[in-house]
Amino acid sequence: MRKENELMTVDFSTLWRREWQIRQQNKVQWLYPLVLFLMIITLFPLAIGTEAKLLHQLGVPAVWIAGLLSLLMGMENMFRPALDNGTLAQLVVSRASLPLWVWVRLVVHWLTSAGMVAILAFLAMPLFGLTVNETAILSVSIMVGSPILLCLSAIASSLTLSLKNGAVLVPLIALPMQLPVLIFATGAVDLFATGMNGLPILALLLAGSIFAVIISPFVIAFSLKLAWLS
C-alpha cells in the first residue's frame, strides 16, 4: 500500500520521514509551482523591455508576486489527497495529533516551495539588474514573510476542502489577507536599497510568521475535522 494509506503515529520523526518521502514521490506536483515562478520572472523582463531603471524598480515586486502565485498554485493538493485516500480519517479515528501532522506538512511544503523560491530569487540579479545586497535582502524577506502566506493559504484550503470546486476559492479567500505581507516585504527591500533601516519591518514579518506557524495548525486541524465530518 502507498504511504498515504499507512496508519499514522504521533511520533514526530515518523511523521517527518513519511511526509518527506511522500513529497519526494510526488516531485512533479511541487516542481510545477517552481516552474511557474521561473516562467514569470523570466518572461517579465521580456514584456517590460530593456529599460534598466524600470526593470530595477519592478524587480522586487515581480519576484514577490511570482512567489505568491507559485505558492497558491501548490495549495490544491495540500490536504485533498489525505481526505480522499482516508489518511485524514485514520488520523481522526486513531486520535493522533492532527495539529502536529498539519505542522509537519506545512514545514515540508515550505521547504519545497517558498524555501526554493528564496534561493531562486537570486536569478533576479541578472534579470532585473538588482545588486547583491538587494537580492540578499529580497531572499531574506521571502524567508521571513512566506510562512505567513503559506499558513493563510493553508487555512483557506482547509476551509474549502469540502466544496466541489474549493480550489478556485482559495486565492479569493487568501489574497486579501496576503496583500499586506506583500506590501511590507517589498517596502523593507526598498528601504534597504535607499540606505534606510528595514530591519523593523523584517522583524515584524518574522514575528507574524512565528505567530502564524504556532496558531494556524490548530485552526487548520479544526477545519479538517469539519471537512471530514461533512
N, C-alpha and C positions, 0 to 999 in steps of 0.2 A: 504494500500500500504506500501511497505517497505520504511524505512527511506532513502534508497539510492535514491528514486524517489521523495522525497519531494523537493519543491522549496526552493532554498537557500536564505538566507538573508545575509546582510553584517555585522550583529551583531556578535562580536567575541564570546560572551558567547554561542550564539545559535550554531555557527559553532563548538565550542569546545564540547558542550554536544552531538551534533549529531555525530561527528567523534568518540568520546569516546564510545558512545552506539554502533555504527557500529563495532568498534573494539572488544567490549565485545561480540557481537553477532556472531563474526567470530573468536572465540578463537582458533579453530583448525588451522587456517591459520597462525596465528602468533606464535603458540606453536611449529609447525614443525621446524622452524629455531632454536629455543632454544633446541629442542631435538637433532637436528644435532650438535649443539655446544657441548652438553653434551656427545654425542657419540664420537666426535673427541677427546676431551680432556681425555675421559675415555679409549678409545682404543689406544691412542698414547703411553702411558707408557707400555701397554702390547706388542706393536710392537717393542719398543726400547729395553726393557729388564729391569733388576733390578739394573743396574749400576747407583748409586745415583748421581755421579758427572755429567754424561751425561744427565740424566733426569733434573737435576737442570739447566744446561746450555740451554736446549731446552724448558724449561717450559714456559718462557715468549713468545718466538716466536710461540710456539704451540697454546697458548691461543689466541694470536692476529690473527693468521691465521684462527683458528676456528671461532672467532668472525667475521672476514671479510667474510668468506664463508657463515655463517648463515645470515649475513646482506644482501648479494647478493641474497640469496635464497628467501628472503621476498620481493624482488622488483617486482616480476611478477604481483602481484595483487595490486601494489601501485596506479596505475591510470587506468588500464584496465577496472575494473568494472564500474568506473564512466563514461567512454566513452561508454561502451556497454549499460548501462541502462538509458542513457540520462541525468545523473546528470551534466556532463560537458556541454552539450548543454544548459541546464537550466541556468547554471552559466553564460555562454557567452551571451545568449539571454536576461537574466534579468539584465545584466551589473553589476553583483555582483563583489566583489573584488576577482578576481581569485588568485592573489598572496597571499592574506590573507588566502584563503581556502587551498592553497598549503602549506603555512607555518604551519597552524594548523595540517594538515595531516602529515607533516614531524615530528612535535613535538610529536604527538600521536604515530607515528610509532617508533620514537626513544625511547620513554618511555617503549614500549613493546618489544623492540629488543635490542639495544645497552645498554639501561639502565639496563635491566635484565642481560645482559652479564657481565656488570661491577660488579654486585652482585655475579653472578655465578662464576666469576673469582677466588673467594676465595676458590673454590674447588681445585685450583692448589696447595694449601698448602700441603694437604696430598698426592696428586697425583704426584707432581714433587718435593716435598721437599723444596718449597720456604718458606722463613721466612715471618713473619707477615708484616714487613716493605716492603719487596719486593712485596708481594701480594697487599698491600695497594697502593703502587706506581703504580703497574700494573693496578689496578682498576681505579685510577685517570687518568692514561694515556688513558684508554679506554673511559672514560667520556669526556675528553677534545679533543681527536682525532677522535672519532667515528662520530661526526656531519659532519666532512669533508667527511668521507667515505659515509655517508648516502646521503649527498647532491650531491656528484659526481654520485652515483648510481642512484639517482632520476633523475638527468639530463639525464643520459644515457637511463633510462627507458622512459622518455618523448620523447626523440629523436627517439626511435624505436617503439613508440606506434602505428604508422600507418602501420607498417610492419607486415606481417603474422606471421613470426617466430622471432619477435623482441626480445623476452625474451632471446634467445640464444646469441644475440649480446651484451646484457647489460654487462656481465662480460668482454667481449673483449674490450669494449669501456672504462669501468670504471677502470679496474685493472691497466693499465699502469699509470694512474693518481693517483691511491691509493697507489701504492708501496712506494713512498717517505714518506707518512704518516706512513706506517708500519715500515719503517726503522728508522725514527726519534723517534717514540714511543718506540720501543724496545730498541733503543740506550739510551733513557732517563732512562729507568728502569735499564739498565746495569750500567749507571753512578752512580746512587744511590746505587746500590749493591756493587760497588767498593769504596764507600765513597766519590765520587765526586759529584759536583753540577749539577743536571739535570734540575733544575728549568727553565733555559733559553729555553730549548727545549720544555718543557711543556707549557711555556708562548707563544712560537711561535705557537704551535699546537692550543692553546686556541684562539690566535688572528686569525689564519686561520679559525677556526670553526665559530667564530663570523662573519667574513667576508663572509664565505660561507652561513651561515644562513640568512644574510641580502640580499645577491645578488641572490642566487640560486632560491628563489621563483619567482622572476621576469623572470629569464631565463626559468624556467620550465613552467610558465604560458604562455609565448610566444610560446613555443614548443607545449603545449597542444592545443592552439588555432589553430596552423597549422595542428595538427593531427585531430582536429575536422572538419576543412575545407576540408581536403583531402579525 
